Amino acid sequence: MRIALFFLLSLAGLAKDLDFNGRWNITVPNEPRRRAWWLEVDGAGTAAIKGRFVGAPGGDMNAIPEISAKGGVLRFVFERNYLRQPSGANKGVYTARIVKGDLVGEFQIEGHPASKLAFVGKRAPVIKDKEDGKWKPGKPVEIFNGKDLSNWSALVPGKELGWKVEGGVMKNVAGANNLVSSQKFWNFELHGEFRLGEGSNGGLGLRGRYEVQIIDDFGKAPDTHGTGALYSRIKPRENAVKKPGEWNTYDIRLVGRTVTVIVNGVTVIDRGEVEGLTAMAHDPNEEQPGPISVQGDHGAVEIRKLTVTPLVR
């Protein structure tokens, strides 16, 4: 009887562990930058469990170095300089359970109770829309009107905006707030025109979830963190950015999970697959329309054009 009970309990625990497998979009209510996280777990319930994560605490998509699922508890750990102190790395510990289909858990820097953050993950949805040649342009929307920032709001409450409009150009100071458009979009084409100073960088968030990188990397090799990249996910074919101080154009097309990026007339990503959220994500509801966001919390960026053309059947 005891052996049978132990066997049944083991099976129940294994079933719970298997539930961790898949991709999760994670809301973190008190995350100071208002960012969402992303998690992928594969092989839970086996000795070959592995995972990938966005949000720990920087911007990359990282393979998880230490991960386990046992008895219905998922645990993974990164060693990073979370506290950004000369003392070096700390352990960031993430634990979670499945509660009514959601991934419910908390993060804490080991030895620092004040760092605790609760989080809730929803399974990433299957998006059925495909880039099949049947999507046609609708009526363009000028989300930057060339006059003011009335179509935009600050992402982080209580933080100074740090943006202004001069001579038809929206400009930020380094370390400014991120901007979020008041209008939301689903499938669309985005035309943008931007200019960078030397050593500066920024980004455009598609649906508030997927960042296309903007950075001064003229003359450098293509990189997942370079101009035209889907940040830390898709490397551009080539680096087509112009020298600092020159105006660049972006033409981006997003249908479902398919993205095409054209930089200064050069196609650098052609129908790339968007696996999930990037570090700039603040709207994790992938099944819904989302805003356009503009990164201002890094370097200084100038933008003179942002036009969104919705795509319709």
N, C-alpha and C positions, 0 to 999 in steps of 0.2 A: 504493500500500500504506500509506504513512504517513497519507494523508488518511483512508483507511478505518479505520485503527487509532485515529486521533484521534477520529473520529466514534463509534466503539464505546465508547471511554473516556468521551466526553462523555455518551453515553446511560447508561452505568453510573453516572456521577456524578449525573445527573439523577434516576435511579431511587432512589438513596440519599437525595437531597434530598427527594423526594416522601414518603418514609417519615416525615419529621418532622411531617407534617400530622396534626391530630387533637388530642385532649385527653389530658393526661398527669397522673397522680397521682404525686407525687415524694416519696420518702423521703430525708431528710437525716440520716444517723446522728449527727453531732456538732453539730447545730443546738442552740444553748444553751437555747432555750425548748422544745425537743422538738416543734417545729411541722413539719407537712408543707407542701409547696408544691404549686401547681397551675399548669399551663401549657396554653395553647391556641395552636396554630400553624395558620395558614391561608395558602394560596398559596405554600408552599415549592415551589421548582422554577420559580417565575415571578418577574418583577420586582415583582409586587404582594404579596409576602409581608408578613404582619402577624401580630401575636400579642397575647395577653393573659396576665397573670401575677399570681399571688398569692404574696407572700413576698419582697418586694424593697425594704427589709426590713420595711416596716410592714404594715398590715392591709388595705389596699385591694386591689381587683381593678384592675390598671393596664393600660392599653394600652402596649405596648412601643414606645418611641420609636425605637430603633435595633436592627434585626434582620436577619440574613442567613443563608442556607443555601447553602453552596458546597462542592462536592467531598466531600459526606458529613459536613460539619461545620456544626453550628448554632451561631450566636453571637448573643447579644443583650446590650445594655448599658443600664443606668440610671445617671443622675447624681443621686445623693442624698447627704445628709449621713450616710453609713453610720457614720462614727466618732463622730457626735454631738459635734463640736468646733466652736468658733467660726470655724475656718478655712473652713467651708462644705462644698460638695459634693465628693464623690469619685466616681470611676467604678467601678461594680460590674459585672464582666464575667462572663458565663455562657457556657460552651462545652460542647457535647455531641456525641456520636456515637450511632448506633444499633448496639448490640451484642446479637446474638441476640434481637432484638425489643424490647430495653429501651433506654431513653434514659439513657446513662451519661455523666456529665460532672462539671464542677467550677465552683465560683464563687470569685472572688477580687476583693478591692478592689485596684484598680490601685496598684502600688507598695507593697503591704502583704502579703508572702507568708504571714505568720502568720494571715491572715484566710481562707485557703483552706478550702473545704468541698467534699467529694465528695458527689455525689447520684446516685440511680438512680430513673428514672421508669418506671412501668407505664402502659399504655394504660388510660384510664378505661373501665370496663365499661358495656355496655348493660344497664340494669336493666329487666326486663320487667314487674314488678308495676305495676299501674295503679290509680288511684283510680276504681273502677268501681261503687261502692255495694255490693259484695259482702263487704267486710271487716267483721267483727263483733268487738266487744270481748271479750277473754278475761278472765283473772283479774288484777285490779290488783296492782301491786307497789309497796310503799312503799319507795322507794330511800333516803329519809331517814326514820329511825325515830323522830325527835323526841327521842332520848336521847343519841346519840353519833355518831361518824364511822366506825363499824366497817364500814360498807358502802362506804367510800371510800378511795382512795389518792392520794398526791401525784403530779402529773404530772412534775415536775422533780426528779430524785434529788439529794439533798444540799442542797436549799433548804428553809428552815424552812417548816413547814406554814402557820402563820398563821391557822388556823381553830379555832373552839371552838363548843361548844353550851351555850347558857344559856337557861333557861326555855322549852325546846322550840324554840328558834330557832338555826340555824347562822349564825355570824357570822365575818367575816374582818377583818383589818386591811388597810389599803391596801398593795398590793404583795405580797400573800400568794401562795402557790402556787396553781395550778389543781387542782381536784379531779376525779377520774375514778371513776365508779361501778364496783363490782366485777362487776355484771351487765351483760350486753350484750343489745341489742334490735334487731329488724329493723323491721317496721311497727308503729306504736304511736300512742297518744295520751298526751300528757304534760300533767299539771296541776301548775302551780307557783304559789306565793304568795311574793312578795318585797317588800322595802321598801328604799328608798334614802335616803341622806342627800343634802343639797344638793350638787350638782356631781359626784356619784359615778356610777360605771357598772360594768357587768359583762356577763355573757352566759351563755347555756345552749348547750352543744354537743350537737347531735343526732347520734347514732351516733359522737360524737367527731369530727365532720367539718363540720357546718353550724351556724354560730352564729346564734341569734336574740338580737338585741341587747337589753340592759337598760341604761337610762341615764336620768339626770335631765334630761329635755328638756321638762318641762311647759310648755305654752303655745307651743311652737315648731312650725314647719311640719314635715310628714312628710319624712323623709330616709332615705337608704339606710344612714345610721349612727344612726338614731333608734330609739326604743322600738318593738319589734315588727318591725323590719326583719330580713330575712335579710342579714346584715352585708355591705355593699358590693355586694349583688347584687339584692335585691328591696326596693323602697320600699313601706312600708305605705300603705294608702289614706288613713288619718288617724292623728293622734297621740292615743291614748286613755290615756296614762299619767296617773296622779294626782300631786298635789303631793308634794314630798319629805316623808318621814315617814309617809305613808299607805301602807297595804297594797294591792298590785296583784295581779291574777290573770293567769296565762297559761294558755291551753288550746291546745295545739299538736298537730296531727295530721300524721304523716309516713307516706306510702305510696309506696314506690319513690322516685321523684324529685319527688313532689308534696307540697307543704307548705301547710297552712292554719294561720294564726295568729290567735287571738282574744285581745285584750287587754281586760281588765275588761268582758267581755261583748260587745265590738265586734270584728267580723271585719275585720282590717286587711290580711291576705293571704288570698285565696281561691283555693286550688288553684294556687299558684304553682309554676313549674318550677325545680327545683334543678339548676343547670347543673354545679356542682362544688364543690370544697372552698372554705372560707372561711379567713380568717387564723387562726382559733382551732383549726383542724384539727390533730389529732395522730395520727389513725388513718386512713391513706389507702386502706385496703382496702375500697372502696365496695361490692364484691359480697358482703360479709360483714356480719353483725350487729356493732354497735358500742356503746360505752358512752354514758352521759350524762356530760357534763363541765360543770363550773361554773367560770366565770372568777373568779379572785380576785386576779390580778396587777395590776389597775387600782385602782378605788376600793373603798370599804367597801360590802358588801351584806349584807342579812339575808334569810334564807329560812326559812320555817316549814313548807312543804309541797312535796314532790316525789313525785308518784305517776305511775307509768308503767303504762298498760294496753295490753298487747300486742294487736295485731289479727290475727285468724285468719279463715280461710275457713269 
